[in-house]
Amino acid sequence: MVRSRMLHPGQAQVMDNPARFKVVACGRRWGKTELGKTALLRMALQHQRRAWWLAPTILMASQVWRDLKNSLHSLTYARISETEKRIDIAGGGMIAVRSAHHPDSLRGEGLDLAVLDEAAYMQPRVWQEIVRPMLTTTRGGALFLSTPLGKNWFYDLFRIGMDNAEDEYAAFHFSTASNPLIAAEEMESVRRRSTEHIWNVEYLAHFSDESGAVFRGIRQAVQPRRQSAPIAGHSYIAGVDWGRSHDFTVIAIIDATERRLVALDRFNEIGWALQRGRLRALAQRWGAQVIWAESNSIGAPNIEALQAEGLPVRGFATTAKSKSPLIEALALALERRQL
């Protein structure tokens, strides 16, 4: 016996709608994955039909595959193929999980239902050229689930669904807060610590014209008054991102008291000794109390050399994981005029 979670009101609203193509723009953690899995299971188990789950990446597809296997592994009438990521149900039902990373590999059988998870992050041709033709002979349906990503093809489908004249399409919009399992105080905590763009897109599920912009409020943060020398009583911090040939080395001096950039040096195609000399001169001119230097690869020997000279250098390692919170913190500071 397969036990599925009870749908919350928003999920039930989508599930009960008779439209053939349902477009759901929703905030993070709203429950779109559970909705999609429920739709797949009902199609395969109750109606003995054929259904696909599509995700933008192999990793995202694999997570759902594990969930579906766990739901069906005890059924004696379900045959699970790990190689094909496919579950065949006695009586004709079928569930398959696919990645849309290589769209042309998806061509093939007819379907009764396609669930496109994070559809906005897929190429438009996945739907237009690959999946849509697979629904023609069966008159199958599709469930598009996604947080917005600018006004791309997913937005176009959403607008079609909002048009009352389009009988086959229906559009739905849900914020994260409409999930009754998420506490209001949790949402308020997220709002206080998020940039306006992240809050609007990731949690309110608004379609933004600025999907590619990371930093906002830069022009507003520019101040005409410049510091030409350190101010007594103020604290100064230096930071350096190393480069050698094509990449630039960038040195920044921040007035930590006023939280403002006061000096910037940028150069490339010079040796390490000269680079360290320019950093030393700028840091000493402003009386930097600490110099933060990237320690990855080429940074480590430069840090050791500067520390040997008595400079207050501290190293930090940047990784794909560590960069994201740093960028988000900078974006938030710029947006709120804190820098």
C-alpha positions in Angstrom: 0.0 0.0 0.0 1.3 3.4 -0.9 0.8 6.2 1.7 1.1 9.7 0.4 1.0 12.9 2.4 -2.2 14.8 2.7 -2.1 17.8 0.4 -2.4 21.2 1.9 -5.2 23.5 0.5 -3.0 25.1 -2.2 -1.8 21.7 -3.5 -5.3 20.3 -3.5 -6.5 23.4 -5.5 -4.0 22.5 -8.2 -4.6 18.8 -8.1 -8.4 19.2 -8.4 -8.3 21.7 -11.3 -9.4 19.9 -14.6 -7.1 21.9 -16.9 -4.9 19.9 -19.1 -1.8 22.1 -18.6 -1.2 23.5 -15.1 1.4 26.2 -14.5 2.4 26.7 -10.9 4.6 29.6 -9.9 5.4 29.1 -6.2 7.9 30.1 -3.5 10.6 27.9 -2.1 9.4 25.2 0.3 5.8 25.7 -0.8 5.4 22.0 -1.5 5.7 21.7 -5.2 7.7 18.5 -5.1 5.1 16.7 -3.0 2.4 17.9 -5.3 4.3 16.6 -8.4 5.0 13.2 -6.8 1.4 12.8 -5.8 0.3 13.6 -9.4 2.7 11.0 -10.8 1.6 8.3 -8.3 -2.1 8.9 -9.0 -1.6 8.7 -12.7 0.4 5.5 -12.6 -1.4 3.6 -9.8 -5.0 4.7 -10.0 -5.3 5.3 -13.7 -2.6 2.9 -15.0 -1.2 5.6 -17.2 2.4 6.6 -18.2 4.0 9.6 -16.5 7.4 11.3 -16.5 9.2 13.5 -14.0 11.6 15.9 -15.5 14.2 18.0 -13.6 16.8 20.4 -14.9 19.8 18.4 -13.5 20.7 14.8 -12.8 21.1 15.6 -9.1 17.6 17.1 -8.8 16.1 14.1 -10.7 18.0 11.6 -8.5 16.5 13.1 -5.3 12.9 12.5 -6.6 13.9 9.1 -7.9 14.9 8.0 -4.4 11.6 9.2 -3.0 9.5 7.4 -5.6 11.4 4.2 -5.1 10.9 4.3 -1.4 7.2 4.8 -1.9 6.8 1.9 -4.3 9.5 -0.7 -3.4 7.2 -2.8 -1.2 4.6 -3.3 -4.0 4.8 -6.7 -5.5 3.2 -5.5 -8.7 5.8 -2.7 -9.3 9.0 -3.5 -11.3 11.8 -1.0 -10.6 14.7 -0.5 -13.0 17.5 1.4 -11.5 19.4 1.6 -14.8 16.5 3.3 -16.6 15.1 5.2 -13.6 11.8 3.7 -14.4 9.0 1.9 -12.5 6.5 -0.3 -14.3 3.2 -1.0 -12.7 1.2 -4.2 -13.5 -1.8 -3.1 -15.6 0.1 -0.6 -17.7 1.1 2.2 -15.4 4.6 3.6 -15.6 6.7 6.3 -13.9 10.1 7.4 -15.2 12.4 10.1 -13.9 14.5 12.1 -16.4 17.0 14.9 -16.5 16.5 17.7 -19.0 20.2 18.4 -19.1 20.5 16.7 -22.6 17.1 17.4 -24.2 17.6 15.2 -27.3 18.0 12.1 -25.1 14.4 12.5 -24.0 12.7 11.8 -27.3 10.6 8.7 -27.4 7.4 7.2 -26.0 4.0 8.8 -25.7 3.0 10.1 -22.2 -0.2 10.7 -20.3 1.5 13.2 -17.9 4.7 15.1 -17.7 5.7 16.9 -14.5 8.4 19.6 -15.2 10.0 20.5 -11.9 11.8 23.9 -11.8 10.6 24.4 -15.4 11.9 27.9 -15.5 15.4 26.6 -15.3 15.0 24.3 -18.4 15.6 25.2 -22.0 12.3 26.2 -23.7 12.8 23.5 -26.3 12.5 20.8 -23.6 8.8 21.6 -23.6 8.2 22.9 -27.1 10.2 20.4 -29.1 10.5 17.3 -26.9 7.7 16.9 -24.3 4.8 18.6 -26.0 4.8 16.2 -29.0 4.9 13.2 -26.6 1.5 14.2 -25.3 -0.3 14.5 -28.7 -1.5 11.0 -29.4 -2.6 10.4 -25.8 -3.9 13.9 -25.2 -1.8 13.9 -22.1 -1.3 16.7 -19.6 1.6 18.6 -18.1 2.3 20.1 -14.7 4.8 22.9 -14.7 6.2 23.6 -11.2 8.8 26.3 -10.6 10.0 29.4 -8.8 10.2 32.2 -11.4 13.4 33.0 -13.3 12.8 36.3 -14.9 10.2 36.7 -17.6 11.2 33.7 -19.7 9.2 30.9 -21.4 7.8 29.8 -18.0 6.4 33.3 -17.5 4.9 33.1 -21.0 3.1 29.9 -20.1 1.9 31.4 -16.8 0.4 34.3 -18.7 -1.4 31.9 -21.0 -2.8 30.1 -18.0 -4.1 33.4 -16.6 -6.0 34.0 -19.8 -9.6 32.9 -19.2 -10.0 32.3 -22.9 -7.5 29.4 -22.7 -9.5 26.4 -21.6 -6.6 24.0 -21.7 -4.3 26.0 -19.4 -4.6 27.1 -15.8 -2.1 29.2 -13.8 -1.6 29.3 -10.1 0.5 31.5 -7.9 1.5 30.7 -4.3 4.0 32.3 -1.9 6.1 30.2 0.5 3.9 31.5 3.3 0.8 29.8 1.9 2.3 26.5 3.0 0.5 26.0 6.4 3.5 24.0 7.7 5.8 27.1 7.7 5.5 29.4 10.7 4.9 33.1 10.2 7.9 33.9 12.5 10.1 31.8 10.3 9.0 33.8 7.2 9.7 37.1 9.1 13.1 35.9 10.0 13.9 35.1 6.4 12.5 38.4 5.2 14.8 40.4 7.5 17.9 38.7 6.2 17.1 38.6 2.5 17.6 41.1 -0.2 14.4 42.5 -1.7 15.1 40.6 -4.9 15.5 37.2 -3.2 12.5 37.8 -1.0 10.3 38.8 -4.0 11.4 35.9 -6.3 12.3 33.0 -4.1 9.6 33.5 -1.4 6.8 35.6 -3.0 7.3 33.9 -6.4 7.1 37.2 -8.3 8.3 37.4 -11.9 11.2 40.0 -12.0 12.6 41.9 -15.0 16.0 41.8 -13.2 16.7 38.1 -13.0 20.3 38.4 -14.1 21.3 41.2 -11.7 23.1 40.2 -8.5 23.7 43.7 -7.0 21.1 46.4 -6.8 21.4 49.9 -5.3 25.0 50.4 -6.5 24.3 53.9 -7.9 22.5 54.9 -4.8 25.5 53.7 -2.7 27.9 55.9 -4.6 28.8 59.0 -2.5 30.4 62.1 -4.0 32.5 62.9 -0.9 35.9 61.1 -1.0 38.4 60.4 1.7 41.9 61.2 0.7 43.5 60.3 4.0 42.6 58.3 7.1 40.4 60.0 9.7 41.5 59.9 13.3 39.5 57.4 15.3 38.3 55.4 12.3 39.2 51.8 11.7 40.3 50.6 8.3 40.4 47.1 6.8 42.1 45.9 3.6 41.1 43.0 1.3 43.0 41.5 -1.6 41.9 39.1 -4.4 45.0 37.8 -6.2 45.6 37.6 -9.9 48.7 37.2 -12.1 48.4 37.3 -15.9 44.9 37.7 -17.4 43.1 37.9 -14.1 43.4 41.2 -12.1 44.6 41.6 -8.6 42.2 43.9 -6.7 43.0 45.6 -3.4 40.3 47.4 -1.5 40.4 49.6 1.6 37.2 49.9 3.7 36.5 52.5 6.4 34.9 50.1 8.9 33.6 53.0 11.0 31.6 54.5 8.2 31.2 51.2 6.2 32.5 52.8 3.0 35.0 52.0 0.3 37.8 54.6 0.4 40.6 53.2 -1.8 40.8 50.7 -4.7 43.8 49.4 -6.6 43.5 47.1 -9.6 46.3 45.7 -11.8 47.5 42.6 -13.7 50.6 41.2 -15.5 53.1 42.2 -12.7 55.1 39.9 -10.4 54.3 38.8 -6.9 56.9 40.9 -5.2 55.6 44.1 -6.8 52.0 43.1 -6.0 52.9 42.6 -2.4 54.7 46.0 -2.4 51.6 47.8 -3.7 49.4 46.1 -1.1 51.9 46.9 1.7 52.0 50.6 0.6 48.2 51.0 0.4 47.6 49.2 3.7 50.2 51.2 5.5 49.0 54.5 4.1 45.5 53.9 5.5 46.7 52.2 8.7 44.8 49.0 8.0 44.3 47.0 11.2 43.8 43.8 9.3 44.4 42.6 5.7 42.1 39.9 4.5 43.8 37.9 1.7 42.5 35.0 -0.4 44.6 32.0 0.6 43.6 29.7 -2.3 46.5 28.4 -4.4 48.7 31.4 -5.3 47.5 33.3 -2.2 49.2 31.1 0.4 52.9 31.9 -0.4 52.0 35.6 -0.7 50.3 35.6 2.7 53.4 33.9 4.3 55.7 36.5 2.7 53.6 39.4 4.0 53.3 37.9 7.5 57.0 37.5 7.6 57.3 41.3 7.0 55.1 41.9 10.0 51.9 42.8 8.2 48.6 41.9 9.9 47.4 39.5 7.2 44.7 36.9 7.6 43.9 34.3 5.0 40.5 33.1 3.9 39.7 30.3 1.5 36.9 30.8 -1.0 34.9 27.8 -2.3 31.7 27.4 -4.3 29.9 27.0 -1.0 31.5 30.0 0.8 31.0 32.5 -2.0 27.3 32.4 -2.0 26.7 33.8 1.5 29.4 36.4 0.9 27.7 37.6 -2.2 24.3 37.6 -0.6 25.6 39.6 2.4 27.2 42.2 0.1 24.0 42.5 -2.0 21.9 42.9 1.2 24.3 45.6 2.5 24.2 47.6 -0.8 20.4 47.3 -1.1 19.9 48.6 2.5 22.5 51.4 2.1 24.7 49.8 4.8 27.8 50.1 2.6 
